[in-house]
């Protein structure tokens, strides 16, 4: 019997060395925050009918331009007050259809065109 116990003990010792790692491995899989794109998320959706769309979130600094250097055009209406445009964009249920940030013109003013989707009931 003692030889049988000795052989079991030797087997367990060699099995743990053969299967286990002698020291921790530093190269692990990257976390989600390390591989995701910066400042944007992409959501894909396919409806039950088989049609799909892709929604992309991005961050734009629309209100960091100096006062008097930007003209905002929201759904065709001109505004030079960033606070009014910000208030309209941050309202609940607002969805952005398109955004265009133009180069400064001869007067040094930049045109930012914003087109919003109509609110759905």
N, C-alpha and C positions, 0 to 999 in steps of 0.2 A: 503493500500500500504506500509506503513512504516514497518509493520511486515514482509512483503514479502522481502523487501530489507535487513532487519535484518537477516532473515533466509538465504538468499543468502550469505551475508557477513560471517556469522558463518560457513556455508558450505565451503566456500573458505579457511577460516582460518584453519579449521580442516583437509581439504583435503591436504593442503600444508604440514602440520605437519605429516600426515599419509603417504604421498608419498615421501616427501623429506627426505634427511639425515640431522639429527640435527648438525653433524659436519663432516668434511672431513675424509674419511677412508684412513689410511696410507698403508694398504695392497692392492697394485694395481698389475696388471699383470706385469710380468717381461718384460723388453725391449729385443729386439732381441740380442743386444750385451751382455746381461747378460746370455743368454741361449745357444748361439752358441759355438761350440767347439773351443778351443784356437788353433790358428795357422793352421787351415785347414778349408776348405769348401768342401762340397760334392755336386756334381751336378749329377743328374740322367737324362738320356735322353732315350726316346724310339722313334725309327724311325717310319715313316708311315708303314713300312713293318712289324712292330711288334718286331723287334730285338732291344735290348737295351744294354747299357753299363753304367758303373758307373765311374765317374772321381773324383778322390780325390786329393785335393791340400794339401801339407804338406810343412813345412819349415825345411830344414836340413842345418846345418852349416858345409858345406863341405870344406870351405876354411879357417877355424879358427885353423886348426892344425899347429903346428910349422913347419917351413921349414925343409925339409929333413926327415920328419917322415911319409910322405904320398906318395904313388905311385897311380896315376890315370890310369885307363884303360877305355878308351872311345871307344866303338865298337871294342874292340880287340887291339887297339893301345895304347901303354904304354907312359905315360908322367909324369914327376915329377914336371912340372911347373904349379902351380895353376892358374896363369894368363892366360895361353893358354886354359886351360879347362874352366875357367870362361867365357872367350871370346866366346868359342864355345857354351856353354850352354845358354848364354844370346842372341844369335843371333835370329833374328825374325823367327818365324815358327818352332822352334825346339820343338819337343815333346819327353818327357822322357818315355821310355818303362819300364825300370827296373833300380833299384839302389841297390847296395850291399856295405855295409861298414863293412870291416873285422876287426878282432882283430889284434893288433900288433903282428908281427912275432918275431922270436928270435933276429933279428937285430933291433927291435923296430920300424919297418916300417909297416904302415897300408895300405892295398890295398882297394881302392874304385873303384868298377866296375860300370860303367855307360853304359847303352845301350839306344841308341836313336832310335826313329822310323825314317824310311826313309821319306824325305820331299815329301809331296804330291803336285802335280802341281796345 
